[in-house]
Amino acid sequence: MTTRDRNYAELDVTDSVDEAVILRELVEAGVQVRGFETSKLSLDEIFLRVYGEENAPLAPEG
């Protein structure tokens, strides 16, 4: 689990993980699921997680 709050959790999973299985297991465990969303990280998001925002390239001036 990468992020956890009282009413929110974020998971990082590999491509081999079936998100439907995660959702089903949460519901079967009695977890009240109000929303469920899947997404892929962009290269920018991966860069920021690996190197941090302070190392982010500057936006081009224009």
Legacy VTK file of the C-alpha trace (Angstrom):
# vtk DataFile Version 3.0
C-alpha trace
ASCII
DATASET POLYDATA
POINTS 62 float
0.000 0.000 0.000
1.559 3.289 -1.026
-0.969 5.743 0.410
-3.389 5.210 3.240
-5.838 7.539 4.913
-8.959 6.916 6.943
-11.176 6.898 3.856
-8.643 6.349 1.091
-6.024 3.819 0.041
-3.750 3.632 -2.988
-2.041 0.456 -4.133
0.838 -0.067 -6.535
0.439 -3.419 -8.278
2.195 -5.182 -11.106
0.607 -5.755 -14.499
0.035 -9.403 -13.600
-2.422 -8.480 -10.832
-6.116 -8.640 -11.695
-7.758 -5.525 -10.239
-11.142 -7.293 -10.196
-9.706 -9.870 -7.786
-8.529 -7.101 -5.453
-11.962 -5.490 -5.486
-13.754 -8.797 -4.910
-11.474 -9.693 -1.981
-12.016 -6.279 -0.379
-15.789 -6.647 -0.618
-15.685 -10.244 0.658
-13.595 -9.052 3.628
-16.349 -6.610 4.535
-14.573 -3.446 3.405
-17.021 -0.749 2.362
-15.841 0.273 -1.108
-17.289 3.571 -2.283
-15.109 3.903 -5.350
-12.498 1.900 -7.203
-10.258 3.284 -9.914
-7.360 1.890 -11.897
-4.769 3.910 -13.750
-1.324 3.683 -15.272
1.414 6.079 -14.226
2.772 8.479 -16.800
6.521 8.697 -17.335
6.455 12.085 -15.593
4.809 10.571 -12.503
7.345 7.744 -12.424
10.218 10.239 -12.694
8.845 12.296 -9.803
8.430 9.224 -7.601
11.943 7.994 -8.332
13.885 11.261 -8.305
11.607 13.648 -6.427
10.003 16.877 -7.475
13.136 18.922 -6.717
14.874 17.124 -9.619
12.052 17.633 -12.093
13.071 19.278 -15.375
12.108 22.905 -15.735
9.140 23.697 -17.924
10.109 25.298 -21.234
9.590 29.040 -21.359
7.207 30.217 -23.944
LINES 1 63
62 0 1 2 3 4 5 6 7 8 9 10 11 12 13 14 15 16 17 18 19 20 21 22 23 24 25 26 27 28 29 30 31 32 33 34 35 36 37 38 39 40 41 42 43 44 45 46 47 48 49 50 51 52 53 54 55 56 57 58 59 60 61
